Each structure stands twice: as C-alpha cells, then as structure tokens.
Amino acid sequence: MSKEVAKQVVQRAKQDSTFMDALLKDPETALKDYHLSASERQFFCKTDRQQLEGLSERCFEIVEQIKKKK
C-alpha cells in the first residue's frame, strides 16, 4: 500500500529536518528505500518545502476517495 508509505514520507519530512533537506535536494536518493507508486514518487520529486510543510498526511486518503467516486 504505497499511500501508507507516502504518509510515512510526509510525516518523516515534517519531523526530521535532515530528511526534509535530503528529500528536497535529492529526492530519488532520499526515497530509494520507500515503495511508492510512480505518481507519488513524481509528486515528491516536484514538491518544495512549503508544500511538504503544509501537507496533511491524510491528503493521500482524500485523493483515493476522490478517485473512487469518479
């Protein structure tokens, strides 16, 4: 379940400034041990600090709910 993993990445980035810096500087390396979907990985590769800090871990659940309604 990659959405659970994506939530873990968000939580870690918000709690661990060293990980946040690594994620922003070299996301592919920072995410190498995380099993994410292609779209989740792409999101983290294109995001910035402000987006990550403002992101709720629940956002991935909300996106899934929206997709299911379509």
C-alpha positions in Angstrom: 0.0 0.0 0.0 2.0 2.9 -1.2 -0.4 5.6 0.2 0.6 4.4 3.7 4.3 4.7 2.6 3.6 8.2 1.2 2.1 9.2 4.5 5.2 8.0 6.3 7.4 10.1 4.0 5.4 13.2 4.7 5.5 12.5 8.5 9.2 11.9 8.4 9.9 15.0 6.4 7.9 17.1 8.8 9.6 15.7 11.9 13.2 15.2 10.6 14.8 18.3 9.1 17.8 16.3 7.8 15.4 14.0 5.9 13.5 17.0 4.6 16.7 18.6 3.3 17.7 15.3 1.7 14.3 14.9 0.1 14.4 18.4 -1.4 18.0 18.2 -2.5 18.0 14.6 -4.0 14.5 13.1 -3.8 15.4 9.9 -5.8 18.1 9.0 -3.2 16.0 10.0 -0.2 13.1 7.9 -1.5 15.2 4.8 -2.6 14.0 2.6 0.3 10.4 3.6 0.0 7.9 1.7 -2.1 5.9 4.4 -3.8 3.7 4.5 -6.9 5.1 6.4 -9.9 2.8 9.3 -9.3 3.7 9.5 -5.6 7.3 9.4 -6.4 6.8 12.1 -9.0 5.0 14.3 -6.5 7.8 14.1 -4.1 10.4 14.9 -6.8 8.5 18.0 -7.8 7.4 19.4 -4.5 9.0 22.1 -2.4 9.5 22.7 1.4 6.4 24.9 1.7 4.2 22.3 0.1 5.6 19.5 2.3 5.2 21.5 5.5 1.6 22.4 4.6 0.7 18.9 3.6 -1.5 16.7 5.7 -0.7 13.0 5.9 -4.4 12.5 5.1 -4.1 14.1 1.7 -3.4 10.7 0.1 -6.5 9.2 1.6 -8.6 12.1 0.3 -7.2 11.7 -3.2 -8.0 8.0 -3.2 -11.6 8.7 -2.1 -12.0 11.3 -4.9 -10.7 8.8 -7.4 -13.1 6.1 -6.3 -16.1 8.5 -6.7 -15.3 9.1 -10.3 
